[in-house]
Amino acid sequence: MAGGGLSQMLTRLLDTYRKLEENRAFSVLLHPGVLANRRRFLRELEQRPLVMRSQPTTVEIELTNRCDLACIQCLRSQGLRPYKLGDITPEHFERILSQFPHTMNLSLNGFGEPLLHREFFTLVAHARARLPWAKIVIYSNGNRLDEATCERLPESGLTEINVSIDAASPATYKKVRRGGNLTRVHDNLRRLVGARRRTNARLPLIGVNYVLLNENEGELVPFIEQAAELGVDFVNCISYATYDWGFQNRRTRDSYRRELDAARTRLGELRLRCRTFPSDDLSWTDPMARFDCRFFWGESVRVTYDGTMTLGCCTPFKETYSYGNLLTTPFEEIWNGEAIRHNRLLTLHHEVPNASCASCDKTCKTFFDGGDERKYISLAVAGN
């Protein structure tokens, strides 16, 4: 083997070891079927066949679509609502989870606050018992991390909790995450960090999220400084997802890059880990870029509280596009059914398969143009 190939292999092995050690997931080595599915999935994700032999290794199961906030980046901010609000039942959770025996990353989220589910800890424990090797994650707004909840989380079986904040000042937080309280969230995070320290627990890992919005421009660096002071394990910095419910970016390319450059510098100075950070490659905003999406091949899949299966991107959600219901149709039948195979074929030919994907595609290509659809259409026509 050439020196470069050996070096790459050793780097991958070291990276794998670090992930297993961090997530306390070495038990996956006792499950060769899970590892074999992972290898097959990675091959198919690159090869993009119409029929998948592997299962997705990242699955989101929505515990509830109820929420105690009204954040501006949520579909609720546009006056939209899920067809029906509700919580998943333990029976339905079991039936859905059992269809993903090779899952390595399980997110217990959707369009709601998971800590609102009355049987949250029971469901986490059930998931941990069924998938002892898996990384089990939640995303929370952090407003419900009271003392009792914080004391239970270190022994719950949860691998990671990500608290979405998106602001550094109380005024911006109030504007962005309506109904929440920034001081309370900071106090709750200190409480959770303290509870984990008292129990000498390694898990759950604690992270905080910052989505780049119009309203929070200029607050990423102080957000990072606050995260370091709070003692969390990592931060996530996320460019605004291309939701199909009305967001229009007002930042310029220059201001976008300046804030990210300043944040990258501050992260280095504080030696604070950043797990997710926007790439310098902004080719996804090129109006001439051809449509392409890995989610049709299982980058992740999402299942709503009532069993409806969608892709794991932010669109399409149930109100716009779905592929079937796992409580009535087996996953294997949906995953290689006519609808998704048809959309895979269109995507391979760089054709947008449905209106929801078209909205995502348009939002990407007009991201730095104020959502100017006319410019997008004229450039697209010129390209043809």
N, C-alpha and C positions, 0 to 999 in steps of 0.2 A: 504493500500500500504506500502510495506517495506520502511524503511528509505532510503536505497540506491536508490530505484526506484524513490522515491519522489525527492531526490536530483538531480538525472539525469534529471527528468522532468523539475525542476526549472532551471537547467543549460541550457537546450534547449530553454526554454521560454525566459530566459534572453538573450541568444545569438540571438534568433530571433528578440527580441525587439531592440537590438543594431544594427542589420543589417537594420531593417526597419527605425530606426532613422537616421542612417548614410546616407542611400540612399534616404531619404525623400520619402519612399515608403509605408506609412501607408494606402494609398488609396487601396492597394490590399485587405485590410480587407473588402472592399465594394464589392468584386468580389468573391463570394464563389466558383464559377466554376473554377477559377484559382487555388484557394487553394485546392480544391478537386482533380484537376488534379495533383497538386504537390504531394499530399499524395499518390495517385495511382501510380504515376511515381516512387516514392521512393520504394514502395513495389515491383513493377515490376522490378526495377533495381536490386533488391536482388534476386527475384524469377526467373528472366530470362525466361519468357515464349517465345514461338516461335511467338505468335501473341500478339502485344502490344495494350492495350486498351487506354493507356495514350499517351499524346504527350510529346516530349522532352521539358524540361523547359529552356534549353540553346540552342540558335540558333545563328549562324553566317551568316550574309548576306554580301557578298562581294560587296562593292560599286564600286570598280575598281580593276583591276589587273595591272594597270600601277604603276610604282614606279620611284622616282627620285634618288634612290641609288642603289648600286650593292653590297649588304652585302654578306660576304663570307658564311654565314649560310643559304642563300636563294638558291632555285633551280636555280636561274639565275647565281649563281657562278659556276655552273657546265655546263654552256652553254645551259641549258634547258630554254624553254619559254612556257608560256601558248599557246594553239593552236592559239588563237586570242586575241589580247589586246583590252580592251574596258571598258566602264562604264555602270553601270546599268541605265536604264531609270526610271524616276519617275513612269511611268505606270507599268513597270515590278516590281519595288520595292513594289508598292501597292499590286499587284497580289500575290507576294510571301509572304509578311508580313501578308496578310489577312488569310493565311492558318495556321498561328500559333497564334490563339487567346488567348492561355493560356501561352504564353512565359513570363518568369520572368526575364531572362537574355538575352539581345540582344547585340551581338557584330557586329559592322558594319565594319568587316574586312575580308580579305582573303589574296591573294598574291599581295597586292598593298598598296599604301599609301592613306588612305581615304581622307585626306585633299586635294588631287589632284582633287577630284570630284568637278566640278563647282557648283553643286547644293547641296553640302554637308549640309549646314545649313537647306535647305528646307527639305531634307530627314530626318534629325534628328528631326525637328519639326513635321513632319508627323508621325514618329515613336512614339514620345512622346504623340501626340494627340490620337493615336490608342491604345497605351499601357501606360496609365498614371502611372501605378504601377511599370513598368519594370525598371530594371537596364540597362541603355543603355551606352555602352562602346565603345571606340575606342583604337586601338594601333597605335601609330604614331612614326616616326623617329624624330619628333620634329624640323626638319629643316625648316618647312613652318609655324611655329608659329610666324607670323609677328604681328605687332601692331594691325592691323585691325582684324585679326583672334582672337587674345587674348581678345580683347574688346568684341567680340560677344559670345565667348564660355560660360561665366558665365550665360547668359540668353538664351542659345541655347536649353536647355532641356537635354543636355548630363549629365549623372551621373558621368562618370569617364573617364579620359584620362591617358593612360599608355604610357610613352615615352621610347622607347627602345634605350639604350645607349651602354651597353656591354663593357665599357672601362672607365678608369680613366685618362689616359694620351692621349694627342693629337696624338702622334705617333701610339699608339695602335688603337685608334678610326679610324684614317685614314686607317689603315690596315684592320680593321674589317668591318667598315661601309663606304665602298668606295664611294666617292662622297659627303660625309657630312663633317661637321665642328663642332668639339666638343665645341669650344668657342661659336660659334653661338647657339648651342643647349642649353648650360648653360644660355646664355643671354636670349634666348626665354623662358626658364622655369622661370627665374626671372620675366620676363615681364608678364607671365601668372599668377604667384602667386600674383603679384602686382595688376593686373586687377581684380582678384577675391576679393582681400582685399578691393579695392576701392569701389566695388559695394556691399560690405557686403554679398556676396553670399557664400553659403556653398558648392555649386557644380559648376563645376565638381570637384570631388576629383582628385588629381594630384599624379601620381606615376611614378617611373622610374624603368626600367627593366635591369637586368644583366643576360645574358645567359653565363654559364660557357663554354668557348671555349678554344681551345689549345692556341690561340694567346694572350688571356688576363689573363693567369695564374699569380696570385700574385697581381691583381689589384682590387679584390673584396672589401677589407677593405678600401682603399682610395676612391673607388666608393661610399661606404656607407657614408664616411665622407663628400664627396662632396654633396651627397643627403641631408644630415642634414643641410649643409650650405645653400643650395638652398631653403630650407623651404618647400619641398614637403611633402605630407601626408603619403606616404609609399614607400617602395621599394619591388621589387620582385626579388628573386634570383632563377634562373631556371637551372636545369641540362640540358645538350644539348639534345633536342628532337631527337628521333631516326628517322630522316628523311631517305627516301630511295633514296637519290641521292648522296651518296658518302662520308659522314662524317666518319672519323675514329678518335676516341679519342686517344690522346697520353699521357694523364695524368695517373698517377698511383693512386691506391686506397689511398695510404698514402697521397700524395699531395692533392688529392681531399678532403679527410677528414680534413687535416690540414687547408686548406683555409676556409672550411666551419666552423670549430671550431673557428678560429680567427674572422670570420665574425659574428658568433653568439655572441661572447663576445663583440665585438665593438657595435653591435646593442643594446645590453643591456646597455652598458656604455652611449650611446648617447640617449637612450630611443626612438629610432626610430622604428616605426612600420614596420614589415616585413610581408607582406600578403602571400607570397609564398616562401617556403624555402625547399630545398631538404631534403628528409627523411634520417635518419641514416640507414634505412632498404634498403640494396642494393640487395635484393633477386631477383630483376628484372634482375640482371646481371648474375644470376646463369645459366650456360649452361644446367643444367638438369631440369630447371623449365619448367612446361608444359604451352603451349600457353593458354592465357586467355586475354580477352579484353571486357571491359564494353561498349565500344562505339557502339557496335551492338545493344545495348538496350537504346541508346539515351543519353549517357553521354553528348554529344552535336552533333548537325548536322551542316554541312556547306552547303551554297548555293552560287554558283559562280554568277558573275554578269549576266551571260546569263541564269540562272535558273537551272543549273545542280546541283543535290544534291549528296553530298558525306558525309562520316562520319566526325565528328568534330575533329578527330585527325589530326596530320600533314600529315599522309598518311592514305588512298590513296587520292590523288588529281585527278583532272579531267583527266590528261594525263595518269593516271594509272588505275583508277577504279572509277566508279560512278554507281548510282542506278536508275537514271532517271532524267527527267527535269520537274520542277514544273510549267513551263509555258505551258506544254502540258499534264501533268498527275497530278492529285490531290495528295497531300501529303499522304493522308490516303492510297491511292492505292500503292504508292511506299513504304511506311513505313512498310506495311505488305505484300508486294509483294513476289513472289516466290524467287527472287534473295536474298533478305536480310533474309528471313526465312531460306533459305538453309544455308547461312553463319552463322546464329545464331545456327543452329543445329550442324554444324561442330565445332563451337567454344565451345559449351557445351561439346563436346567430345574431346576438346583440340586439334583439328585438325586445322591447318592453312588454312583458306578458299581461299586465293588468293596470287598471287605473291607479291603484295604490302605489305600485312601483313607478309609474309614470310621474306621480307627484313627488316621490323621493328623488327620482332622477332630475326633475326640474329644479327642485330645491337645492340640490348639490351644485348644479351648473349655473345657478344664479345667486350663489351664496354671498358673493361680494358685490352684487349688483342690485341690492335692495329688493331681491325677489322679482326683478323685472322680467316677467314672462314673455313680453314682446321681444326683448333682446334674445332670449333663449330660443324662441320659435324662429326668428329671422336667421340666427346663426345656424340652427339645425337645418333649416331649409337650404341655406347656402352650402352647407356641408354635403347635402345630398346631390 
